[in-house]
C-alpha cells in the first residue's frame, strides 16, 4: 500500500461575468477566482491548508490578473445606471 500525496494550490472560479477591464479598457468577460493550498491524496484535494486568499479577477481579454476590488471601482452603480436609462 502506498500513498500519492502532495500540496498544491487549487483555483476555484467563483463567478463569471462582464466588466470594463481597467487594463485593456474593453468591456469583456472576467472570471472571479479564489486560490487556496490543499493537501491532496491521489490527486484529490482533501484538506484546505490555508485560509482562502483574497480572490482575484482575471480579464479574459488581456489575461491580466488583478485584485477583486477592481470590480467595485469599475462597475457603475446599478442605481445610477437605471437612472440614466430612465
Ligand atoms: Zn483586460
PDB file of the backbone (N, CA, C, O) and the ligand in Angstrom, with CONECT records:
HET     ZN  A 101       1
ATOM      1  N   UNK A   1       0.854  -1.200   0.000  1.00  0.00           N
ATOM      2  CA  UNK A   1       0.000   0.000   0.000  1.00  0.00           C
ATOM      3  C   UNK A   1       0.884   1.241   0.000  1.00  0.00           C
ATOM      4  O   UNK A   1       1.764   1.368   0.851  1.00  0.00           O
ATOM      5  N   UNK A   2       0.672   2.119  -0.902  1.00  0.00           N
ATOM      6  CA  UNK A   2       1.420   3.363  -0.913  1.00  0.00           C
ATOM      7  C   UNK A   2       0.480   4.525  -1.197  1.00  0.00           C
ATOM      8  O   UNK A   2      -0.607   4.370  -1.754  1.00  0.00           O
ATOM      9  N   UNK A   3       0.941   5.660  -0.798  1.00  0.00           N
ATOM     10  CA  UNK A   3       0.112   6.843  -0.964  1.00  0.00           C
ATOM     11  C   UNK A   3       0.790   7.824  -1.906  1.00  0.00           C
ATOM     12  O   UNK A   3       2.008   7.998  -1.883  1.00  0.00           O
ATOM     13  N   UNK A   4      -0.003   8.442  -2.709  1.00  0.00           N
ATOM     14  CA  UNK A   4       0.500   9.554  -3.517  1.00  0.00           C
ATOM     15  C   UNK A   4      -0.149  10.808  -2.944  1.00  0.00           C
ATOM     16  O   UNK A   4      -1.366  10.986  -2.991  1.00  0.00           O
ATOM     17  N   UNK A   5       0.698  11.659  -2.406  1.00  0.00           N
ATOM     18  CA  UNK A   5       0.108  12.867  -1.847  1.00  0.00           C
ATOM     19  C   UNK A   5       0.953  14.078  -2.200  1.00  0.00           C
ATOM     20  O   UNK A   5       2.102  13.959  -2.627  1.00  0.00           O
ATOM     21  N   UNK A   6       0.380  15.201  -2.017  1.00  0.00           N
ATOM     22  CA  UNK A   6       1.098  16.429  -2.342  1.00  0.00           C
ATOM     23  C   UNK A   6       0.352  17.626  -1.824  1.00  0.00           C
ATOM     24  O   UNK A   6      -0.754  17.526  -1.293  1.00  0.00           O
ATOM     25  N   UNK A   7       0.989  18.759  -1.994  1.00  0.00           N
ATOM     26  CA  UNK A   7       0.393  20.016  -1.577  1.00  0.00           C
ATOM     27  C   UNK A   7       0.410  20.941  -2.785  1.00  0.00           C
ATOM     28  O   UNK A   7       1.437  21.112  -3.443  1.00  0.00           O
ATOM     29  N   UNK A   8      -0.707  21.512  -3.056  1.00  0.00           N
ATOM     30  CA  UNK A   8      -0.709  22.401  -4.212  1.00  0.00           C
ATOM     31  C   UNK A   8      -1.884  23.350  -4.173  1.00  0.00           C
ATOM     32  O   UNK A   8      -2.868  23.122  -3.469  1.00  0.00           O
ATOM     33  N   UNK A   9      -1.766  24.399  -4.928  1.00  0.00           N
ATOM     34  CA  UNK A   9      -2.865  25.347  -4.960  1.00  0.00           C
ATOM     35  C   UNK A   9      -3.996  24.845  -5.848  1.00  0.00           C
ATOM     36  O   UNK A   9      -3.772  24.180  -6.859  1.00  0.00           O
ATOM     37  N   UNK A  10      -5.182  25.173  -5.450  1.00  0.00           N
ATOM     38  CA  UNK A  10      -6.352  24.824  -6.236  1.00  0.00           C
ATOM     39  C   UNK A  10      -7.108  26.120  -6.465  1.00  0.00           C
ATOM     40  O   UNK A  10      -7.387  26.868  -5.528  1.00  0.00           O
ATOM     41  N   UNK A  11      -7.428  26.370  -7.702  1.00  0.00           N
ATOM     42  CA  UNK A  11      -8.110  27.612  -8.034  1.00  0.00           C
ATOM     43  C   UNK A  11      -9.566  27.325  -8.349  1.00  0.00           C
ATOM     44  O   UNK A  11      -9.890  26.460  -9.162  1.00  0.00           O
ATOM     45  N   UNK A  12     -10.415  28.057  -7.698  1.00  0.00           N
ATOM     46  CA  UNK A  12     -11.851  27.876  -7.882  1.00  0.00           C
ATOM     47  C   UNK A  12     -12.412  29.117  -8.562  1.00  0.00           C
ATOM     48  O   UNK A  12     -12.099  30.241  -8.170  1.00  0.00           O
ATOM     49  N   UNK A  13     -13.233  28.912  -9.572  1.00  0.00           N
ATOM     50  CA  UNK A  13     -13.895  30.054 -10.206  1.00  0.00           C
ATOM     51  C   UNK A  13     -15.180  30.339  -9.437  1.00  0.00           C
ATOM     52  O   UNK A  13     -16.092  29.514  -9.391  1.00  0.00           O
ATOM     53  N   UNK A  14     -15.231  31.513  -8.843  1.00  0.00           N
ATOM     54  CA  UNK A  14     -16.392  31.867  -8.026  1.00  0.00           C
ATOM     55  C   UNK A  14     -17.512  32.457  -8.865  1.00  0.00           C
ATOM     56  O   UNK A  14     -18.694  32.293  -8.561  1.00  0.00           O
ATOM     57  N   UNK A  15     -17.117  33.145  -9.926  1.00  0.00           N
ATOM     58  CA  UNK A  15     -18.113  33.914 -10.663  1.00  0.00           C
ATOM     59  C   UNK A  15     -17.584  34.228 -12.043  1.00  0.00           C
ATOM     60  O   UNK A  15     -16.392  34.487 -12.212  1.00  0.00           O
ATOM     61  N   UNK A  16     -18.455  34.208 -13.026  1.00  0.00           N
ATOM     62  CA  UNK A  16     -18.093  34.683 -14.359  1.00  0.00           C
ATOM     63  C   UNK A  16     -19.077  35.777 -14.728  1.00  0.00           C
ATOM     64  O   UNK A  16     -20.288  35.630 -14.565  1.00  0.00           O
ATOM     65  N   UNK A  17     -18.545  36.851 -15.216  1.00  0.00           N
ATOM     66  CA  UNK A  17     -19.439  37.954 -15.534  1.00  0.00           C
ATOM     67  C   UNK A  17     -18.736  38.882 -16.516  1.00  0.00           C
ATOM     68  O   UNK A  17     -17.701  38.531 -17.083  1.00  0.00           O
ATOM     69  N   UNK A  18     -19.292  40.043 -16.708  1.00  0.00           N
ATOM     70  CA  UNK A  18     -18.694  41.010 -17.611  1.00  0.00           C
ATOM     71  C   UNK A  18     -18.300  42.247 -16.837  1.00  0.00           C
ATOM     72  O   UNK A  18     -18.967  42.627 -15.874  1.00  0.00           O
ATOM     73  N   UNK A  19     -17.218  42.875 -17.257  1.00  0.00           N
ATOM     74  CA  UNK A  19     -16.804  44.129 -16.644  1.00  0.00           C
ATOM     75  C   UNK A  19     -16.031  44.938 -17.672  1.00  0.00           C
ATOM     76  O   UNK A  19     -15.664  44.453 -18.742  1.00  0.00           O
ATOM     77  N   UNK A  20     -15.800  46.185 -17.304  1.00  0.00           N
ATOM     78  CA  UNK A  20     -14.937  47.012 -18.130  1.00  0.00           C
ATOM     79  C   UNK A  20     -13.547  46.899 -17.536  1.00  0.00           C
ATOM     80  O   UNK A  20     -13.289  47.398 -16.441  1.00  0.00           O
ATOM     81  N   UNK A  21     -12.652  46.241 -18.261  1.00  0.00           N
ATOM     82  CA  UNK A  21     -11.315  45.984 -17.748  1.00  0.00           C
ATOM     83  C   UNK A  21     -10.538  47.292 -17.663  1.00  0.00           C
ATOM     84  O   UNK A  21     -10.459  48.031 -18.645  1.00  0.00           O
ATOM     85  N   UNK A  22      -9.954  47.589 -16.479  1.00  0.00           N
ATOM     86  CA  UNK A  22      -9.181  48.826 -16.338  1.00  0.00           C
ATOM     87  C   UNK A  22      -7.845  48.764 -17.076  1.00  0.00           C
ATOM     88  O   UNK A  22      -7.216  49.800 -17.292  1.00  0.00           O
ATOM     89  N   UNK A  23      -7.406  47.579 -17.465  1.00  0.00           N
ATOM     90  CA  UNK A  23      -6.115  47.436 -18.133  1.00  0.00           C
ATOM     91  C   UNK A  23      -6.261  47.623 -19.648  1.00  0.00           C
ATOM     92  O   UNK A  23      -5.583  48.453 -20.252  1.00  0.00           O
ATOM     93  N   UNK A  24      -7.163  46.833 -20.248  1.00  0.00           N
ATOM     94  CA  UNK A  24      -7.309  46.939 -21.712  1.00  0.00           C
ATOM     95  C   UNK A  24      -8.487  47.833 -22.096  1.00  0.00           C
ATOM     96  O   UNK A  24      -8.735  48.058 -23.280  1.00  0.00           O
ATOM     97  N   UNK A  25      -9.208  48.340 -21.106  1.00  0.00           N
ATOM     98  CA  UNK A  25     -10.317  49.277 -21.317  1.00  0.00           C
ATOM     99  C   UNK A  25     -11.333  48.761 -22.329  1.00  0.00           C
ATOM    100  O   UNK A  25     -11.802  49.484 -23.208  1.00  0.00           O
ATOM    101  N   UNK A  26     -11.647  47.495 -22.169  1.00  0.00           N
ATOM    102  CA  UNK A  26     -12.620  46.853 -23.043  1.00  0.00           C
ATOM    103  C   UNK A  26     -13.696  46.231 -22.178  1.00  0.00           C
ATOM    104  O   UNK A  26     -13.417  45.724 -21.092  1.00  0.00           O
ATOM    105  N   UNK A  27     -14.912  46.271 -22.657  1.00  0.00           N
ATOM    106  CA  UNK A  27     -15.961  45.550 -21.939  1.00  0.00           C
ATOM    107  C   UNK A  27     -15.844  44.083 -22.345  1.00  0.00           C
ATOM    108  O   UNK A  27     -16.032  43.730 -23.509  1.00  0.00           O
ATOM    109  N   UNK A  28     -15.537  43.255 -21.385  1.00  0.00           N
ATOM    110  CA  UNK A  28     -15.247  41.861 -21.700  1.00  0.00           C
ATOM    111  C   UNK A  28     -15.611  40.966 -20.530  1.00  0.00           C
ATOM    112  O   UNK A  28     -16.087  41.445 -19.501  1.00  0.00           O
ATOM    113  N   UNK A  29     -15.391  39.677 -20.683  1.00  0.00           N
ATOM    114  CA  UNK A  29     -15.709  38.734 -19.619  1.00  0.00           C
ATOM    115  C   UNK A  29     -14.566  38.648 -18.628  1.00  0.00           C
ATOM    116  O   UNK A  29     -13.400  38.806 -18.989  1.00  0.00           O
ATOM    117  N   UNK A  30     -14.913  38.395 -17.367  1.00  0.00           N
ATOM    118  CA  UNK A  30     -13.893  38.142 -16.362  1.00  0.00           C
ATOM    119  C   UNK A  30     -14.267  36.889 -15.587  1.00  0.00           C
ATOM    120  O   UNK A  30     -15.418  36.453 -15.584  1.00  0.00           O
ATOM    121  N   UNK A  31     -13.274  36.331 -14.939  1.00  0.00           N
ATOM    122  CA  UNK A  31     -13.512  35.246 -14.006  1.00  0.00           C
ATOM    123  C   UNK A  31     -13.034  35.695 -12.639  1.00  0.00           C
ATOM    124  O   UNK A  31     -11.901  36.150 -12.487  1.00  0.00           O
ATOM    125  N   UNK A  32     -13.893  35.567 -11.654  1.00  0.00           N
ATOM    126  CA  UNK A  32     -13.507  35.865 -10.276  1.00  0.00           C
ATOM    127  C   UNK A  32     -13.039  34.559  -9.654  1.00  0.00           C
ATOM    128  O   UNK A  32     -13.813  33.608  -9.536  1.00  0.00           O
ATOM    129  N   UNK A  33     -11.788  34.512  -9.262  1.00  0.00           N
ATOM    130  CA  UNK A  33     -11.195  33.266  -8.789  1.00  0.00           C
ATOM    131  C   UNK A  33     -10.667  33.394  -7.380  1.00  0.00           C
ATOM    132  O   UNK A  33     -10.362  34.484  -6.897  1.00  0.00           O
ATOM    133  N   UNK A  34     -10.568  32.255  -6.741  1.00  0.00           N
ATOM    134  CA  UNK A  34     -10.015  32.208  -5.402  1.00  0.00           C
ATOM    135  C   UNK A  34      -9.032  31.046  -5.343  1.00  0.00           C
ATOM    136  O   UNK A  34      -9.316  29.950  -5.826  1.00  0.00           O
ATOM    137  N   UNK A  35      -7.885  31.301  -4.752  1.00  0.00           N
ATOM    138  CA  UNK A  35      -6.857  30.266  -4.703  1.00  0.00           C
ATOM    139  C   UNK A  35      -6.584  29.862  -3.263  1.00  0.00           C
ATOM    140  O   UNK A  35      -6.565  30.698  -2.359  1.00  0.00           O
ATOM    141  N   UNK A  36      -6.375  28.578  -3.068  1.00  0.00           N
ATOM    142  CA  UNK A  36      -6.180  28.043  -1.733  1.00  0.00           C
ATOM    143  C   UNK A  36      -5.246  26.850  -1.839  1.00  0.00           C
ATOM    144  O   UNK A  36      -5.331  26.092  -2.805  1.00  0.00           O
ATOM    145  N   UNK A  37      -4.368  26.666  -0.882  1.00  0.00           N
ATOM    146  CA  UNK A  37      -3.494  25.496  -0.886  1.00  0.00           C
ATOM    147  C   UNK A  37      -4.206  24.312  -0.243  1.00  0.00           C
ATOM    148  O   UNK A  37      -4.844  24.437   0.802  1.00  0.00           O
ATOM    149  N   UNK A  38      -4.080  23.169  -0.890  1.00  0.00           N
ATOM    150  CA  UNK A  38      -4.731  21.951  -0.406  1.00  0.00           C
ATOM    151  C   UNK A  38      -3.716  20.848  -0.219  1.00  0.00           C
ATOM    152  O   UNK A  38      -2.749  20.730  -0.971  1.00  0.00           O
ATOM    153  N   UNK A  39      -3.954  20.045   0.797  1.00  0.00           N
ATOM    154  CA  UNK A  39      -3.254  18.779   0.916  1.00  0.00           C
ATOM    155  C   UNK A  39      -4.066  17.772   0.111  1.00  0.00           C
ATOM    156  O   UNK A  39      -5.257  17.588   0.362  1.00  0.00           O
ATOM    157  N   UNK A  40      -3.428  17.125  -0.850  1.00  0.00           N
ATOM    158  CA  UNK A  40      -4.190  16.208  -1.681  1.00  0.00           C
ATOM    159  C   UNK A  40      -3.614  14.802  -1.631  1.00  0.00           C
ATOM    160  O   UNK A  40      -2.407  14.599  -1.500  1.00  0.00           O
ATOM    161  N   UNK A  41      -4.501  13.859  -1.738  1.00  0.00           N
ATOM    162  CA  UNK A  41      -4.136  12.452  -1.709  1.00  0.00           C
ATOM    163  C   UNK A  41      -4.679  11.829  -2.991  1.00  0.00           C
ATOM    164  O   UNK A  41      -5.855  11.989  -3.316  1.00  0.00           O
ATOM    165  N   UNK A  42      -3.843  11.140  -3.697  1.00  0.00           N
ATOM    166  CA  UNK A  42      -4.227  10.587  -5.008  1.00  0.00           C
ATOM    167  C   UNK A  42      -4.819  11.663  -5.914  1.00  0.00           C
ATOM    168  O   UNK A  42      -5.799  11.439  -6.624  1.00  0.00           O
ATOM    169  N   UNK A  43      -4.192  12.835  -5.865  1.00  0.00           N
ATOM    170  CA  UNK A  43      -4.558  13.963  -6.734  1.00  0.00           C
ATOM    171  C   UNK A  43      -5.938  14.541  -6.438  1.00  0.00           C
ATOM    172  O   UNK A  43      -6.463  15.346  -7.207  1.00  0.00           O
ATOM    173  N   UNK A  44      -6.520  14.123  -5.315  1.00  0.00           N
ATOM    174  CA  UNK A  44      -7.808  14.695  -4.931  1.00  0.00           C
ATOM    175  C   UNK A  44      -7.564  15.662  -3.777  1.00  0.00           C
ATOM    176  O   UNK A  44      -7.122  15.244  -2.707  1.00  0.00           O
ATOM    177  N   UNK A  45      -7.845  16.940  -3.978  1.00  0.00           N
ATOM    178  CA  UNK A  45      -7.640  17.895  -2.874  1.00  0.00           C
ATOM    179  C   UNK A  45      -8.566  17.572  -1.720  1.00  0.00           C
ATOM    180  O   UNK A  45      -9.786  17.551  -1.880  1.00  0.00           O
ATOM    181  N   UNK A  46      -7.984  17.320  -0.558  1.00  0.00           N
ATOM    182  CA  UNK A  46      -8.782  16.875   0.585  1.00  0.00           C
ATOM    183  C   UNK A  46      -8.910  17.933   1.667  1.00  0.00           C
ATOM    184  O   UNK A  46     -10.010  18.247   2.121  1.00  0.00           O
ATOM    185  N   UNK A  47      -7.775  18.474   2.072  1.00  0.00           N
ATOM    186  CA  UNK A  47      -7.784  19.331   3.258  1.00  0.00           C
ATOM    187  C   UNK A  47      -7.242  20.707   2.891  1.00  0.00           C
ATOM    188  O   UNK A  47      -6.097  20.823   2.454  1.00  0.00           O
ATOM    189  N   UNK A  48      -8.030  21.727   3.058  1.00  0.00           N
ATOM    190  CA  UNK A  48      -7.502  23.069   2.823  1.00  0.00           C
ATOM    191  C   UNK A  48      -6.452  23.412   3.865  1.00  0.00           C
ATOM    192  O   UNK A  48      -6.699  23.254   5.061  1.00  0.00           O
ATOM    193  N   UNK A  49      -5.295  23.873   3.442  1.00  0.00           N
ATOM    194  CA  UNK A  49      -4.189  24.126   4.361  1.00  0.00           C
ATOM    195  C   UNK A  49      -4.140  25.570   4.815  1.00  0.00           C
ATOM    196  O   UNK A  49      -3.618  25.873   5.888  1.00  0.00           O
ATOM    197  N   UNK A  50      -4.665  26.434   4.026  1.00  0.00           N
ATOM    198  CA  UNK A  50      -4.593  27.841   4.401  1.00  0.00           C
ATOM    199  C   UNK A  50      -5.971  28.448   4.244  1.00  0.00           C
ATOM    200  O   UNK A  50      -6.824  27.926   3.527  1.00  0.00           O
ATOM    201  N   UNK A  51      -6.165  29.528   4.911  1.00  0.00           N
ATOM    202  CA  UNK A  51      -7.389  30.276   4.681  1.00  0.00           C
ATOM    203  C   UNK A  51      -7.384  30.769   3.245  1.00  0.00           C
ATOM    204  O   UNK A  51      -6.331  31.033   2.665  1.00  0.00           O
ATOM    205  N   UNK A  52      -8.555  30.887   2.693  1.00  0.00           N
ATOM    206  CA  UNK A  52      -8.643  31.350   1.315  1.00  0.00           C
ATOM    207  C   UNK A  52      -7.977  32.714   1.199  1.00  0.00           C
ATOM    208  O   UNK A  52      -8.249  33.626   1.979  1.00  0.00           O
ATOM    209  N   UNK A  53      -7.108  32.830   0.219  1.00  0.00           N
ATOM    210  CA  UNK A  53      -6.504  34.126  -0.025  1.00  0.00           C
ATOM    211  C   UNK A  53      -7.542  35.026  -0.670  1.00  0.00           C
ATOM    212  O   UNK A  53      -8.611  34.574  -1.081  1.00  0.00           O
ATOM    213  N   UNK A  54      -7.225  36.254  -0.749  1.00  0.00           N
ATOM    214  CA  UNK A  54      -8.135  37.177  -1.399  1.00  0.00           C
ATOM    215  C   UNK A  54      -8.421  36.720  -2.814  1.00  0.00           C
ATOM    216  O   UNK A  54      -7.530  36.241  -3.516  1.00  0.00           O
ATOM    217  N   UNK A  55      -9.644  36.867  -3.218  1.00  0.00           N
ATOM    218  CA  UNK A  55      -9.987  36.462  -4.570  1.00  0.00           C
ATOM    219  C   UNK A  55      -9.399  37.456  -5.563  1.00  0.00           C
ATOM    220  O   UNK A  55      -9.119  38.605  -5.219  1.00  0.00           O
ATOM    221  N   UNK A  56      -9.222  37.008  -6.772  1.00  0.00           N
ATOM    222  CA  UNK A  56      -8.701  37.893  -7.801  1.00  0.00           C
ATOM    223  C   UNK A  56      -9.510  37.731  -9.073  1.00  0.00           C
ATOM    224  O   UNK A  56     -10.223  36.744  -9.254  1.00  0.00           O
ATOM    225  N   UNK A  57      -9.392  38.694  -9.931  1.00  0.00           N
ATOM    226  CA  UNK A  57     -10.174  38.765 -11.158  1.00  0.00           C
ATOM    227  C   UNK A  57      -9.229  38.592 -12.334  1.00  0.00           C
ATOM    228  O   UNK A  57      -8.167  39.212 -12.383  1.00  0.00           O
ATOM    229  N   UNK A  58      -9.612  37.760 -13.265  1.00  0.00           N
ATOM    230  CA  UNK A  58      -8.803  37.611 -14.473  1.00  0.00           C
ATOM    231  C   UNK A  58      -9.608  38.087 -15.662  1.00  0.00           C
ATOM    232  O   UNK A  58     -10.705  37.596 -15.929  1.00  0.00           O
ATOM    233  N   UNK A  59      -9.048  39.050 -16.368  1.00  0.00           N
ATOM    234  CA  UNK A  59      -9.665  39.541 -17.594  1.00  0.00           C
ATOM    235  C   UNK A  59      -9.415  38.508 -18.679  1.00  0.00           C
ATOM    236  O   UNK A  59      -8.272  38.124 -18.930  1.00  0.00           O
ATOM    237  N   UNK A  60     -10.488  38.058 -19.321  1.00  0.00           N
ATOM    238  CA  UNK A  60     -10.328  37.028 -20.349  1.00  0.00           C
ATOM    239  C   UNK A  60      -9.903  37.628 -21.688  1.00  0.00           C
ATOM    240  O   UNK A  60      -9.622  36.898 -22.639  1.00  0.00           O
ATOM    241  N   UNK A  61      -9.858  38.936 -21.759  1.00  0.00           N
ATOM    242  CA  UNK A  61      -9.410  39.585 -22.992  1.00  0.00           C
ATOM    243  C   UNK A  61      -7.897  39.765 -23.000  1.00  0.00           C
ATOM    244  O   UNK A  61      -7.227  39.324 -23.933  1.00  0.00           O
ATOM    245  N   UNK A  62      -7.350  40.414 -21.958  1.00  0.00           N
ATOM    246  CA  UNK A  62      -5.904  40.664 -21.928  1.00  0.00           C
ATOM    247  C   UNK A  62      -5.191  39.719 -20.964  1.00  0.00           C
ATOM    248  O   UNK A  62      -3.969  39.783 -20.833  1.00  0.00           O
ATOM    249  N   UNK A  63      -5.937  38.839 -20.285  1.00  0.00           N
ATOM    250  CA  UNK A  63      -5.385  37.815 -19.392  1.00  0.00           C
ATOM    251  C   UNK A  63      -4.685  38.401 -18.167  1.00  0.00           C
ATOM    252  O   UNK A  63      -3.880  37.724 -17.527  1.00  0.00           O
ATOM    253  N   UNK A  64      -4.989  39.647 -17.844  1.00  0.00           N
ATOM    254  CA  UNK A  64      -4.375  40.250 -16.665  1.00  0.00           C
ATOM    255  C   UNK A  64      -5.130  39.823 -15.413  1.00  0.00           C
ATOM    256  O   UNK A  64      -6.361  39.808 -15.382  1.00  0.00           O
ATOM    257  N   UNK A  65      -4.363  39.476 -14.381  1.00  0.00           N
ATOM    258  CA  UNK A  65      -4.984  39.170 -13.092  1.00  0.00           C
ATOM    259  C   UNK A  65      -4.858  40.390 -12.198  1.00  0.00           C
ATOM    260  O   UNK A  65      -3.798  41.010 -12.124  1.00  0.00           O
ATOM    261  N   UNK A  66      -5.935  40.727 -11.527  1.00  0.00           N
ATOM    262  CA  UNK A  66      -5.942  41.931 -10.697  1.00  0.00           C
ATOM    263  C   UNK A  66      -6.786  41.681  -9.458  1.00  0.00           C
ATOM    264  O   UNK A  66      -7.597  40.755  -9.443  1.00  0.00           O
ATOM    265  N   UNK A  67      -6.611  42.486  -8.423  1.00  0.00           N
ATOM    266  CA  UNK A  67      -7.398  42.274  -7.206  1.00  0.00           C
ATOM    267  C   UNK A  67      -8.888  42.446  -7.476  1.00  0.00           C
ATOM    268  O   UNK A  67      -9.294  43.218  -8.345  1.00  0.00           O
ATOM    269  N   UNK A  68      -9.694  41.710  -6.713  1.00  0.00           N
ATOM    270  CA  UNK A  68     -11.133  41.741  -6.971  1.00  0.00           C
ATOM    271  C   UNK A  68     -11.740  43.106  -6.681  1.00  0.00           C
ATOM    272  O   UNK A  68     -12.881  43.372  -7.060  1.00  0.00           O
ATOM    273  N   UNK A  69     -10.987  43.971  -6.011  1.00  0.00           N
ATOM    274  CA  UNK A  69     -11.522  45.307  -5.714  1.00  0.00           C
ATOM    275  C   UNK A  69     -11.776  46.109  -6.988  1.00  0.00           C
ATOM    276  O   UNK A  69     -12.556  47.062  -6.964  1.00  0.00           O
ATOM    277  N   UNK A  70     -11.136  45.746  -8.097  1.00  0.00           N
ATOM    278  CA  UNK A  70     -11.376  46.491  -9.338  1.00  0.00           C
ATOM    279  C   UNK A  70     -12.841  46.403  -9.743  1.00  0.00           C
ATOM    280  O   UNK A  70     -13.356  47.304 -10.405  1.00  0.00           O
ATOM    281  N   UNK A  71     -13.516  45.323  -9.350  1.00  0.00           N
ATOM    282  CA  UNK A  71     -14.925  45.179  -9.723  1.00  0.00           C
ATOM    283  C   UNK A  71     -15.763  46.279  -9.100  1.00  0.00           C
ATOM    284  O   UNK A  71     -16.689  46.801  -9.720  1.00  0.00           O
ATOM    285  N   UNK A  72     -15.423  46.629  -7.853  1.00  0.00           N
ATOM    286  CA  UNK A  72     -16.210  47.644  -7.164  1.00  0.00           C
ATOM    287  C   UNK A  72     -15.965  49.027  -7.741  1.00  0.00           C
ATOM    288  O   UNK A  72     -16.829  49.903  -7.705  1.00  0.00           O
ATOM    289  N   UNK A  73     -14.736  49.201  -8.286  1.00  0.00           N
ATOM    290  CA  UNK A  73     -14.421  50.509  -8.846  1.00  0.00           C
ATOM    291  C   UNK A  73     -14.892  50.632 -10.291  1.00  0.00           C
ATOM    292  O   UNK A  73     -15.336  51.695 -10.723  1.00  0.00           O
ATOM    293  N   UNK A  74     -14.789  49.524 -11.035  1.00  0.00           N
ATOM    294  CA  UNK A  74     -15.065  49.606 -12.466  1.00  0.00           C
ATOM    295  C   UNK A  74     -16.554  49.574 -12.768  1.00  0.00           C
ATOM    296  O   UNK A  74     -17.002  50.132 -13.770  1.00  0.00           O
ATOM    297  N   UNK A  75     -17.328  48.916 -11.895  1.00  0.00           N
ATOM    298  CA  UNK A  75     -18.736  48.751 -12.212  1.00  0.00           C
ATOM    299  C   UNK A  75     -19.509  50.020 -11.885  1.00  0.00           C
ATOM    300  O   UNK A  75     -19.333  50.600 -10.813  1.00  0.00           O
ATOM    301  N   UNK A  76     -20.351  50.447 -12.792  1.00  0.00           N
ATOM    302  CA  UNK A  76     -21.211  51.582 -12.457  1.00  0.00           C
ATOM    303  C   UNK A  76     -22.234  51.164 -11.413  1.00  0.00           C
ATOM    304  O   UNK A  76     -22.675  50.015 -11.381  1.00  0.00           O
ATOM    305  N   UNK A  77     -22.596  52.092 -10.579  1.00  0.00           N
ATOM    306  CA  UNK A  77     -23.626  51.832  -9.577  1.00  0.00           C
ATOM    307  C   UNK A  77     -24.926  51.435 -10.284  1.00  0.00           C
ATOM    308  O   UNK A  77     -25.382  52.168 -11.162  1.00  0.00           O
ATOM    309  N   UNK A  78     -25.529  50.314  -9.936  1.00  0.00           N
ATOM    310  CA  UNK A  78     -26.749  49.880 -10.640  1.00  0.00           C
ATOM    311  C   UNK A  78     -27.885  50.885 -10.519  1.00  0.00           C
ATOM    312  O   UNK A  78     -28.718  50.981 -11.420  1.00  0.00           O
ATOM    313  N   UNK A  79     -27.934  51.632  -9.428  1.00  0.00           N
ATOM    314  CA  UNK A  79     -28.996  52.623  -9.280  1.00  0.00           C
ATOM    315  C   UNK A  79     -28.769  53.795 -10.223  1.00  0.00           C
ATOM    316  O   UNK A  79     -29.701  54.310 -10.840  1.00  0.00           O
ATOM    317  N   UNK A  80     -27.512  54.201 -10.318  1.00  0.00           N
ATOM    318  CA  UNK A  80     -27.183  55.290 -11.248  1.00  0.00           C
ATOM    319  C   UNK A  80     -27.484  54.869 -12.681  1.00  0.00           C
ATOM    320  O   UNK A  80     -28.006  55.646 -13.479  1.00  0.00           O
ATOM    321  N   UNK A  81     -27.142  53.622 -12.987  1.00  0.00           N
ATOM    322  CA  UNK A  81     -27.342  53.132 -14.349  1.00  0.00           C
ATOM    323  C   UNK A  81     -28.832  53.166 -14.704  1.00  0.00           C
ATOM    324  O   UNK A  81     -29.198  53.602 -15.796  1.00  0.00           O
ATOM    325  N   UNK A  82     -29.705  52.699 -13.772  1.00  0.00           N
ATOM    326  CA  UNK A  82     -31.132  52.675 -14.086  1.00  0.00           C
ATOM    327  C   UNK A  82     -31.661  54.098 -14.226  1.00  0.00           C
ATOM    328  O   UNK A  82     -32.594  54.342 -14.991  1.00  0.00           O
ATOM    329  N   UNK A  83     -31.064  55.046 -13.484  1.00  0.00           N
ATOM    330  CA  UNK A  83     -31.481  56.432 -13.633  1.00  0.00           C
ATOM    331  C   UNK A  83     -31.150  56.977 -15.008  1.00  0.00           C
ATOM    332  O   UNK A  83     -31.922  57.734 -15.598  1.00  0.00           O
ATOM    333  N   UNK A  84     -29.972  56.576 -15.516  1.00  0.00           N
ATOM    334  CA  UNK A  84     -29.548  57.058 -16.819  1.00  0.00           C
ATOM    335  C   UNK A  84     -30.450  56.516 -17.927  1.00  0.00           C
ATOM    336  O   UNK A  84     -30.736  57.198 -18.911  1.00  0.00           O
ATOM    337  N   UNK A  85     -30.887  55.270 -17.738  1.00  0.00           N
ATOM    338  CA  UNK A  85     -31.701  54.654 -18.778  1.00  0.00           C
ATOM    339  C   UNK A  85     -33.131  55.194 -18.740  1.00  0.00           C
ATOM    340  O   UNK A  85     -33.820  55.189 -19.759  1.00  0.00           O
ATOM    341  N   UNK A  86     -33.580  55.658 -17.572  1.00  0.00           N
ATOM    342  CA  UNK A  86     -34.970  56.079 -17.435  1.00  0.00           C
ATOM    343  C   UNK A  86     -35.238  57.389 -18.180  1.00  0.00           C
ATOM    344  O   UNK A  86     -36.363  57.887 -18.168  1.00  0.00           O
TER     345      UNK A  86
HETATM  346 ZN    ZN A 101      -8.239  43.363 -19.913  1.00  0.00          ZN
END
